[in-house]
Amino acid sequence: MNSKEIIKKAEKELTEQFDIINEIRDFNQEKVLNAFINNKVAPEHFYTVSGYGHDDLGRETLDKVFAEVFRAEKAIARIHFASGTHTLACVLFGNLRPNDKLISVAGAPYDTMQEVIGTMGDDETKEDSLIAHGVLYDEVPLKNDDIDLEAIENAIDNTVKMVLIQRSKGYSTRKSLSIETIGKICQVVKTKNPNCICFVDNCYGEFVEEKEPLEVGADIIAGSLIKNPGGGIVEAGGYIAGKEKYVNKAANRLTAPGIGSEGGAMFNQHRLIFQGLFMAPSVVSEAVKGAILAAKIFDEIGYNSSPKYNEKRTDIIQNITFNSPEPLEQFCRTIQSLSPVNGYVTPIPEYIPGYEDQVIMAGGTFIEGSTIELSADGPMRAPYVAYMQGGLNYAHIKIALTKILDKVRN
């Protein structure tokens, strides 16, 4: 059986999983469509203003659409966020003050967030971290590589100002957190301390399930527009959504007190952000289908991969554990060689700002760093895991998997 036949056979066995993803796509697409209709999105909202960015009707309407989609009191979607990490940092610095306590309830957060918090990084970086600003920090360790609800309950008291809930696994081997699990965490936290802010790093998870974290008890969420909600066409930025008072504080950190969400020229990016959000449910579903197919194929060729093809999905990431550096590098180079941009480039491990270890990244994407486009990366540390994600269309992912099969079988 050749590689194309193996792929075709796998697709026939994935009909049930794909039907579930189609239902989620349709639900989320209708939700987004209704938000556009209810907020009367019109061509005049695609135009922009200059200078201070005052009285920008397009920006105001964009925020309302994001708020409705994510079931928030308020939202801001801005190109001014440099990355997902910057977006998350604005929430943290905006809402935490000296002697406030922050707890990460899913073990250590993503590498770049550890530098924001101050548990990693060089001396200069640590001087600008949350801890250097007097914020108290603790973590609830994982139990058997999973969330420990009992330990979370024991860690929460009236001194805890905020919990950080990272939905996606990041550069770890734990399971990504389903909306159901996030709801359980929020319930435990709020039972012990009703005033504690439940903050969810929603990166990689938008539109993978029918509900979003704010619908199950989270107070504020944030993510990147060059991941899921940008639909693969938004050029930069991030979003924050949740309770108005917490979003306002984050907006004051992005701009300045007194300006908040009322200023900031958008440089003619309104239409792309509106259109990207509208496209997002369908683009995300293509990526999720590709991840499921990848899981099926990786299982069949003996790769140690998770989540399994028949497990419930809550983000777009598929990880493959290699246990040594060479196959990790080879896998990323194969993905790069099958990219529409810079397919001729050979990725090598390199130190990247925000990461302690060298990282190898396959990212032949139209938008630099876009992980809703087909890409793969991983830190050069044990157990040497490649994190494959994205795909603007299912066909591209299928072609890439066919070529990977050809390489493995030859």
C-alpha positions in Angstrom: 0.0 0.0 0.0 1.5 3.4 -1.0 1.4 6.5 1.1 -1.7 8.0 -0.7 -3.6 4.8 -0.1 -2.7 4.8 3.6 -3.9 8.3 3.9 -7.2 7.5 2.1 -7.7 4.5 4.3 -7.1 6.6 7.4 -9.6 9.2 6.2 -12.3 6.6 5.9 -11.7 5.5 9.4 -12.0 9.1 10.7 -15.5 9.8 9.4 -17.0 10.0 12.9 -14.3 12.3 14.2 -14.5 14.6 11.2 -18.3 14.8 11.6 -17.9 16.0 15.1 -15.4 18.7 14.0 -17.8 19.8 11.2 -20.6 20.3 13.8 -18.4 22.4 16.0 -17.3 24.4 13.0 -20.9 25.1 12.0 -21.9 26.1 15.5 -19.0 28.5 15.8 -19.5 29.9 12.3 -23.1 30.8 13.1 -22.0 32.3 16.4 -19.5 34.6 14.6 -22.0 35.4 11.9 -24.6 36.4 14.4 -22.1 38.7 16.1 -21.4 40.5 12.8 -25.2 40.9 12.1 -26.1 42.0 15.6 -23.4 44.7 15.6 -24.3 45.9 12.1 -20.8 45.5 10.6 -20.7 47.7 7.5 -18.1 48.9 5.0 -17.5 52.1 7.0 -16.1 50.0 9.8 -13.2 48.9 7.5 -11.9 52.5 7.4 -9.4 53.8 9.9 -8.5 57.1 11.5 -5.0 58.4 12.1 -3.0 60.0 14.9 -4.4 59.3 18.3 -7.1 57.1 16.9 -10.0 58.8 18.6 -13.6 58.2 17.6 -12.7 55.1 15.5 -16.1 53.5 14.8 -14.5 50.5 13.2 -12.3 49.7 16.3 -15.3 50.2 18.6 -17.5 47.8 16.5 -14.6 45.3 16.3 -14.4 45.2 20.1 -18.1 44.6 20.3 -18.0 41.8 17.9 -15.2 40.1 19.8 -17.0 40.6 23.0 -20.2 38.9 21.7 -18.3 36.0 20.1 -16.4 35.2 23.3 -19.4 36.0 25.6 -17.6 38.9 27.3 -18.7 42.1 29.0 -15.9 43.8 27.0 -13.2 42.9 24.6 -10.3 44.7 22.8 -8.7 43.4 19.6 -5.5 45.4 18.7 -2.7 45.2 16.3 -0.5 46.9 19.0 0.0 43.7 20.8 3.4 42.4 19.6 2.6 38.8 20.4 0.5 36.5 22.5 3.0 36.8 25.3 2.7 40.6 25.2 -1.1 40.3 25.3 -1.0 38.0 28.3 1.6 40.3 30.0 -0.8 43.3 29.7 -3.5 41.3 31.6 -1.0 40.3 34.3 0.7 43.7 34.8 -2.6 45.6 34.4 -4.4 43.6 37.1 -1.7 42.7 39.6 -0.1 45.0 42.1 2.8 44.6 44.6 2.0 41.9 47.2 -0.8 40.5 45.1 -0.4 36.7 44.7 -0.5 34.9 41.3 -0.8 31.1 41.1 -0.3 29.0 37.9 -2.6 26.1 38.5 -1.4 23.9 35.6 2.3 23.6 36.5 4.9 25.8 35.0 3.5 28.0 32.2 4.9 28.4 28.7 8.6 29.4 28.5 8.1 33.0 27.5 5.6 33.5 30.3 8.1 32.3 32.8 10.3 35.3 31.8 7.3 37.6 32.2 6.7 36.2 35.7 10.4 36.2 36.6 11.1 32.5 37.3 13.4 32.4 34.2 15.6 34.8 32.2 18.8 36.7 32.6 19.3 39.3 35.4 18.2 42.2 33.1 15.0 40.4 32.2 14.2 39.5 35.7 14.5 43.2 36.8 11.4 43.9 34.7 9.3 40.9 35.7 6.2 40.6 37.8 8.2 39.2 40.7 10.6 42.2 40.5 7.5 44.5 40.8 6.5 42.8 44.0 4.0 40.2 42.8 4.0 37.0 44.8 4.1 33.8 42.7 3.5 30.1 43.1 2.7 27.0 41.0 0.5 24.0 41.6 2.5 21.1 40.2 0.9 18.5 37.9 0.0 15.1 39.2 0.8 12.3 36.8 1.2 14.9 34.1 -2.4 16.1 34.7 -4.2 18.8 36.6 -4.5 18.2 40.4 -7.8 19.7 41.4 -7.3 18.7 45.1 -3.9 20.5 45.2 -5.5 23.6 43.5 -8.2 23.7 46.2 -5.5 23.5 48.9 -3.5 26.3 47.3 -6.3 28.8 47.0 -7.2 31.1 49.9 -8.2 34.8 50.3 -4.6 36.0 49.6 -4.7 34.8 46.0 -5.5 37.6 43.6 -5.3 35.7 40.3 -4.9 32.2 38.9 -3.3 31.6 35.5 -4.9 28.8 33.6 -2.9 27.9 30.4 -5.3 26.1 28.1 -2.8 24.7 25.7 0.0 22.4 26.9 2.8 24.7 25.7 6.2 23.0 25.6 5.1 20.3 28.0 3.7 16.8 27.7 0.6 17.3 29.8 -2.8 17.2 28.2 -4.2 20.5 27.0 -7.2 21.7 29.1 -10.7 21.1 27.8 -13.4 23.7 28.4 -14.9 21.2 30.9 -11.7 21.0 32.9 -11.3 24.8 32.8 -14.8 25.0 34.2 -13.9 22.6 37.1 -10.8 24.7 37.9 -12.8 27.9 38.0 -15.4 26.3 40.2 -12.8 25.1 42.7 -11.1 28.5 42.8 -14.3 30.5 43.1 -15.6 28.2 45.9 -12.4 29.0 47.9 -12.1 32.6 46.9 -15.0 34.2 45.0 -12.9 37.4 44.4 -10.0 35.5 42.8 -9.5 36.4 39.1 -9.5 33.3 36.8 -7.4 34.3 33.8 -7.2 31.8 30.9 -4.4 31.9 28.3 -6.6 30.9 25.4 -3.9 30.6 22.8 -4.4 27.7 20.3 -7.9 26.9 21.7 -10.3 29.4 20.1 -13.1 27.7 18.2 -11.9 24.2 18.8 -14.8 23.6 21.1 -18.3 25.1 21.0 -17.8 27.0 24.3 -15.0 29.4 25.3 -13.6 29.8 28.9 -15.7 32.8 29.8 -18.8 30.6 29.5 -17.6 28.2 32.2 -16.5 30.6 34.9 -13.3 32.4 33.7 -13.1 36.1 34.3 -10.7 37.2 31.5 -9.1 35.5 28.5 -6.4 36.5 26.1 -4.9 35.2 22.9 -3.0 36.0 19.7 -4.5 37.1 16.4 -1.8 35.3 14.4 -3.2 32.1 15.9 -6.8 30.8 15.7 -8.9 33.9 15.8 -7.0 35.7 13.0 -8.1 33.1 10.4 -4.6 33.0 8.9 -4.9 36.5 7.4 -4.4 38.9 10.3 -0.9 40.3 10.2 -0.3 41.0 13.9 -2.0 41.6 17.2 -3.9 40.1 20.1 -7.2 40.2 21.9 -8.4 40.4 25.5 -12.0 39.6 26.6 -13.8 39.3 29.8 -15.2 41.3 32.7 -15.1 45.0 31.8 -13.1 46.1 34.9 -10.3 43.6 34.2 -10.2 44.3 30.4 -10.0 48.1 31.2 -7.0 47.6 33.5 -5.2 45.5 30.8 -6.0 48.2 28.2 -4.5 50.8 30.5 -1.3 48.8 30.5 -1.3 48.5 26.7 -1.7 52.3 26.3 -1.8 54.5 29.4 -4.2 55.3 32.2 -6.8 57.8 30.8 -6.4 56.4 27.3 -7.2 52.7 27.8 -9.1 51.3 24.9 -10.1 54.7 23.5 -7.0 55.4 21.5 -4.5 53.9 19.1 -4.7 54.2 15.3 -5.3 50.8 13.7 -3.4 51.5 10.4 -6.0 50.2 8.0 -6.1 46.7 9.6 -9.8 46.7 10.5 -11.0 44.7 7.5 -8.4 42.0 7.9 -9.2 41.5 11.5 -13.0 41.4 10.8 -12.5 39.0 7.9 -10.0 36.9 9.8 -12.4 36.4 12.7 -15.2 35.5 10.2 -12.9 32.9 8.6 -11.5 31.6 11.8 -14.1 28.8 12.7 -13.6 27.2 9.3 -9.8 27.6 9.2 -9.5 26.2 12.8 -11.7 23.2 11.8 -9.3 22.4 8.9 -6.3 22.5 11.2 -8.1 20.2 13.7 -9.0 17.7 11.0 -5.3 17.8 9.9 -4.2 17.2 13.5 -6.5 14.2 13.8 -5.3 12.7 10.5 -1.7 13.3 11.7 -2.4 11.5 15.0 -3.8 8.5 13.1 -0.9 8.3 10.7 1.7 8.8 13.4 0.2 6.0 15.4 0.3 3.7 12.4 4.0 4.4 11.7 5.0 3.9 15.3 5.5 7.5 16.5 4.8 8.4 20.1 2.2 11.1 19.5 -0.6 12.8 21.5 -3.4 13.4 21.7 -4.6 10.2 20.0 -6.9 10.5 17.0 -10.0 9.5 18.9 -9.4 11.8 21.9 -11.5 15.0 22.4 -9.7 18.1 21.1 -9.4 21.4 22.8 -6.5 23.0 20.8 -4.8 22.6 17.4 -1.6 21.1 18.6 -0.3 17.6 17.9 2.9 16.6 19.7 5.4 13.9 18.7 8.0 12.7 21.2 11.3 11.6 19.7 13.5 11.2 22.8 16.6 12.4 20.9 17.5 15.6 19.1 18.2 14.3 15.6 14.7 13.0 14.7 13.2 16.2 16.1 15.4 18.3 13.8 14.7 16.0 10.8 10.9 16.2 11.4 10.9 20.0 11.5 13.1 20.2 8.4 10.6 18.0 6.6 7.7 20.2 7.6 9.7 23.3 6.4 10.5 21.7 3.1 6.7 21.2 2.5 5.9 24.9 3.3 4.6 27.4 0.7 7.1 30.0 1.9 10.8 29.4 2.4 10.4 25.7 1.5 14.1 25.7 0.5 15.3 26.8 3.9 16.8 24.4 6.4 15.8 25.1 10.0 18.5 24.8 12.7 18.2 25.1 16.5 18.7 28.6 17.7 18.3 30.7 20.8 15.2 32.8 20.5 14.2 35.8 22.8 12.0 34.5 25.6 13.3 30.9 25.6 15.9 29.4 27.8 16.7 26.5 25.5 17.6 26.5 21.8 14.4 26.0 19.7 14.0 24.6 16.2 11.1 26.0 14.3 9.6 25.1 10.9 7.6 28.1 9.9 7.3 28.5 6.2 4.3 30.8 6.7 2.9 33.8 5.0 2.8 35.7 8.3 5.9 35.3 10.4 5.3 33.2 13.5 1.7 32.3 12.5 0.8 29.0 14.1 -2.6 28.7 12.5 -0.5 28.0 9.4 1.1 24.6 9.2 4.2 24.7 11.3 6.2 22.7 13.8 8.7 23.6 16.5 10.2 22.3 19.7 12.8 23.1 22.4 16.1 21.2 22.2 15.7 19.5 25.6 14.5 16.1 26.7 12.2 14.4 25.8 12.7 16.2 22.4 9.1 16.8 21.4 7.9 18.4 18.1 4.8 20.5 18.4 3.0 20.4 15.1 0.1 22.8 14.6 -2.1 24.6 12.2 -2.8 24.4 8.5 -4.8 26.9 6.5 -6.4 24.1 4.6 -6.8 20.4 5.2 -5.4 19.5 1.7 -2.0 21.1 2.6 -1.7 19.0 5.8 -2.7 15.9 3.9 0.0 16.5 1.3 2.6 17.1 4.0 1.6 13.8 5.8 1.9 11.9 2.5 5.4 13.2 2.0 6.4 12.4 5.6 5.1 8.9 5.0 7.1 8.6 1.9 10.3 9.6 3.8 9.6 7.2 6.6 8.9 4.2 4.3 11.9 4.7 2.0 
